[in-house]
Amino acid sequence: MNYLKKIGIGISVCCLVFLIFLALTHSGAKSELSPPDRPQQISDHFDGKLYYNPGLPQPSPSSPGSPPKRGAFWYLWRWLISNDRPEWPEITDSRPGPPPATHVPQGDLRIIPIGHSTFLIQMDGMNILTDPIWSERCSPVSLAGPKRRQPPGIRFEELPRIDIVLVSHNHYDHLDLPTLESLASKGTPRALVPLGNLALVRESGIPLVEEMDWWQSIPLSPQVRVTLVPAQHFSSRTPWDRNKALWGGYVLSGPSGNVYFAGDTGYGPHFLEIARRFSPIRVALLPISPFRTRRLNDSTPRQFSIVHMGPSEAVQAHRDLKARLSLAAHFQVFQLGWDGFDDAVNELASSLKKHNLRQDEFLAPVFGQVIDLNKAVAGTVATRDLRATVAGW
């Protein structure tokens, strides 16, 4: 039976690879490999061909006699045949939040977590959407790939008019072309992307797409500016385009304060530099999963990813940033690692306690619930394992 099961898994892998190949060759993948419209000079994160993380060892070909490097298909194979990957439930009874306000006045700030890295940020008269994904899977094909485990916190049709979309990088769980196409059809006029992603996002039909480099800042309105800031990550949409496009986070600055959206990132020195340039940070949106948990009876030291943060690293990032409030992102929607469904939220609470921080400093929010940072009277924000009071942020 085990032999037959492995044969079936092997056939599934071949089918999945074939489907991905078909999707990439019939959905404009050629344009995804195109260089930036605005050529970039060699810098501390670009070597003339590829982007990289400053201060980290750069990938190099294996030396003779050394074991071959493990590629994406090795991890795909391990994912399919592994028997130690925890099962995630599919949440089908969660209700979306109420329709958001059409806009908020200057000086006001509301944030609605929609799920994964998608947030609706309503600040100073603008509606800003980060890494939007309403699709059922984050994948180049609709038949395979990580499946959404709970629905978005807001119905797509109940979104207010979106003034601008911020895309942090080109991974499928952050740059979802079907969602961007739907936003374009609803009249979203503008999107910002890191260098190398312009041609791909233009395919969505959004009229104005602009590329940015790290630390570049542009106005969104007379009151609000946005800056692309470094992240410690990587990019790829095919097996052949790794790090041909840049990645990053964003800081939004306006009368209501500074809002930092980290995108996808490992822990690194960039948090201290962002704090130095943008203090005070009123709200930070920080990923807390996937991460490598230590299983029962496992005494080996935990290994930390350099391109993703777990809860403990996110809490340290919160401290580096000196953020008044942090909101967790990148958890309990798509299963992208070996952590269990509740592991990230539980460890977040433990890490805050370990550092003697209040539980309401860093929340794992309920998707769809409005976090109003201008309430004159204290309100409550529900999290998955605690009730936290939000007042005066």
WODA-V227839 format. One record per backbone hydrogen bond with DSSP energy under -1.0 kcal/mol. CO is the residue of the C=O (numbers start at 1). NH is the residue of the N-H. E is the energy in kcal/mol with one decimal. If there is no record, write none. Layout:
# WODA-V227839
co=CO nh=NH e=E
co=CO nh=NH e=E
This chain:
# WODA-V227839
co=1 nh=5 e=-2.6
co=2 nh=6 e=-2.3
co=3 nh=7 e=-2.0
co=4 nh=8 e=-2.5
co=5 nh=9 e=-2.3
co=6 nh=10 e=-2.6
co=7 nh=11 e=-2.4
co=8 nh=12 e=-2.1
co=9 nh=13 e=-2.6
co=10 nh=14 e=-2.3
co=11 nh=15 e=-2.5
co=12 nh=16 e=-2.6
co=13 nh=17 e=-2.8
co=14 nh=18 e=-2.4
co=15 nh=19 e=-2.6
co=16 nh=20 e=-2.6
co=17 nh=21 e=-2.4
co=18 nh=22 e=-2.5
co=19 nh=23 e=-2.6
co=20 nh=24 e=-2.6
co=21 nh=25 e=-1.9
co=22 nh=26 e=-1.1
co=30 nh=33 e=-1.1
co=31 nh=34 e=-1.4
co=45 nh=52 e=-1.7
co=46 nh=43 e=-2.2
co=50 nh=47 e=-2.4
co=53 nh=56 e=-1.7
co=63 nh=66 e=-2.2
co=71 nh=75 e=-1.6
co=72 nh=76 e=-2.1
co=73 nh=77 e=-2.5
co=74 nh=78 e=-2.6
co=75 nh=79 e=-2.3
co=76 nh=80 e=-2.0
co=77 nh=81 e=-2.2
co=78 nh=82 e=-1.8
co=104 nh=125 e=-1.2
co=105 nh=108 e=-2.1
co=108 nh=124 e=-1.7
co=109 nh=373 e=-2.3
co=110 nh=122 e=-3.2
co=111 nh=371 e=-2.3
co=112 nh=120 e=-2.5
co=113 nh=368 e=-3.5
co=114 nh=153 e=-2.4
co=115 nh=118 e=-2.0
co=116 nh=330 e=-2.0
co=118 nh=114 e=-2.7
co=118 nh=115 e=-1.2
co=119 nh=130 e=-2.0
co=120 nh=112 e=-2.4
co=121 nh=128 e=-2.7
co=122 nh=110 e=-2.7
co=123 nh=126 e=-2.3
co=126 nh=123 e=-1.8
co=127 nh=163 e=-2.1
co=127 nh=164 e=-1.3
co=128 nh=121 e=-3.3
co=129 nh=166 e=-2.7
co=136 nh=148 e=-3.3
co=146 nh=138 e=-1.8
co=149 nh=91 e=-3.1
co=153 nh=97 e=-3.7
co=155 nh=158 e=-1.5
co=156 nh=159 e=-1.7
co=164 nh=129 e=-2.1
co=165 nh=192 e=-2.6
co=166 nh=131 e=-2.8
co=168 nh=248 e=-1.3
co=171 nh=174 e=-2.2
co=171 nh=175 e=-3.1
co=176 nh=180 e=-2.2
co=177 nh=181 e=-2.9
co=178 nh=182 e=-1.9
co=179 nh=183 e=-2.4
co=180 nh=184 e=-2.4
co=181 nh=185 e=-2.0
co=182 nh=186 e=-1.1
co=183 nh=188 e=-2.4
co=184 nh=187 e=-1.3
co=189 nh=208 e=-1.7
co=190 nh=165 e=-1.8
co=191 nh=210 e=-2.3
co=192 nh=167 e=-2.3
co=193 nh=212 e=-1.8
co=194 nh=197 e=-1.5
co=195 nh=246 e=-3.3
co=197 nh=201 e=-2.0
co=198 nh=202 e=-2.2
co=201 nh=204 e=-1.5
co=202 nh=205 e=-1.6
co=208 nh=191 e=-2.3
co=210 nh=193 e=-2.5
co=212 nh=195 e=-1.6
co=213 nh=216 e=-2.1
co=216 nh=228 e=-2.1
co=218 nh=226 e=-2.5
co=224 nh=220 e=-3.1
co=224 nh=221 e=-1.8
co=225 nh=253 e=-2.8
co=226 nh=218 e=-2.3
co=227 nh=251 e=-2.3
co=228 nh=215 e=-3.8
co=229 nh=249 e=-2.7
co=232 nh=266 e=-2.2
co=235 nh=243 e=-2.5
co=241 nh=244 e=-2.0
co=243 nh=51 e=-2.9
co=249 nh=229 e=-2.5
co=250 nh=261 e=-3.1
co=251 nh=227 e=-2.0
co=252 nh=259 e=-2.7
co=253 nh=225 e=-2.5
co=254 nh=257 e=-2.2
co=257 nh=254 e=-1.5
co=258 nh=282 e=-1.8
co=258 nh=283 e=-1.4
co=259 nh=252 e=-3.0
co=260 nh=285 e=-3.1
co=261 nh=250 e=-2.7
co=268 nh=271 e=-1.2
co=269 nh=273 e=-1.4
co=270 nh=274 e=-2.5
co=271 nh=275 e=-2.3
co=272 nh=276 e=-2.2
co=273 nh=277 e=-2.0
co=274 nh=278 e=-2.0
co=275 nh=279 e=-1.4
co=281 nh=324 e=-2.2
co=283 nh=260 e=-2.8
co=284 nh=327 e=-2.8
co=285 nh=262 e=-2.3
co=286 nh=329 e=-2.2
co=295 nh=298 e=-1.8
co=310 nh=314 e=-2.3
co=311 nh=315 e=-2.4
co=312 nh=316 e=-1.7
co=313 nh=317 e=-2.4
co=314 nh=318 e=-2.5
co=315 nh=319 e=-1.9
co=316 nh=320 e=-2.6
co=317 nh=321 e=-2.7
co=318 nh=322 e=-1.0
co=318 nh=323 e=-1.3
co=325 nh=284 e=-2.1
co=326 nh=363 e=-2.4
co=327 nh=286 e=-2.2
co=329 nh=288 e=-2.0
co=333 nh=149 e=-2.7
co=334 nh=336 e=-1.0
co=342 nh=346 e=-2.5
co=343 nh=347 e=-2.7
co=344 nh=348 e=-2.0
co=345 nh=349 e=-1.7
co=346 nh=350 e=-1.9
co=347 nh=351 e=-2.9
co=348 nh=352 e=-2.1
co=349 nh=353 e=-1.9
co=350 nh=354 e=-2.3
co=351 nh=355 e=-1.6
co=352 nh=357 e=-2.9
co=353 nh=356 e=-1.4
co=358 nh=361 e=-1.7
co=361 nh=326 e=-2.4
co=363 nh=328 e=-3.0
co=366 nh=369 e=-1.8
co=371 nh=111 e=-2.1
co=379 nh=390 e=-1.7
co=381 nh=388 e=-1.5
co=382 nh=366 e=-1.4
co=386 nh=383 e=-1.7
co=388 nh=381 e=-2.2
co=390 nh=379 e=-1.7
